[in-house]
């Protein structure tokens, strides 16, 4: 507001916290990131690292 931008009020539910989750095809939660505030999200790079690791682990189980 000090910079001259108009305040549009709170958008949506300001008390709702989200998160990001990676769930495998069996419904098992493999990664959980619980947001500390409505804008808190994990870096995309972190999600990609987890997905790549899961992919490597999955490839290892295909051979059995």
C-alpha positions, 0 to 999 in steps of 0.5 A, a space after each residue: 500500500 505504501 508503494 501505491 498498490 491497491 489492497 485487494 483484501 484477503 483472497 480465499 481462506 487465509 487460514 487454510 494451509 496446503 502442502 505438496 505430496 508424492 503418492 505412488 500408484 499403490 496409494 502410499 505417501 512417499 513425500 510430504 511437505 506441510 506448508 507453514 503458511 498459504 504461500 509456503 511451497 517446496 522448491 520444484 528442484 526438491 520435488 524433482 529430486 524426490 521423483 527421480 529417486 523414486 524412479 531409480 528405486 522403482 527401476 530396481 524393483 522391476 528386475 526382481 
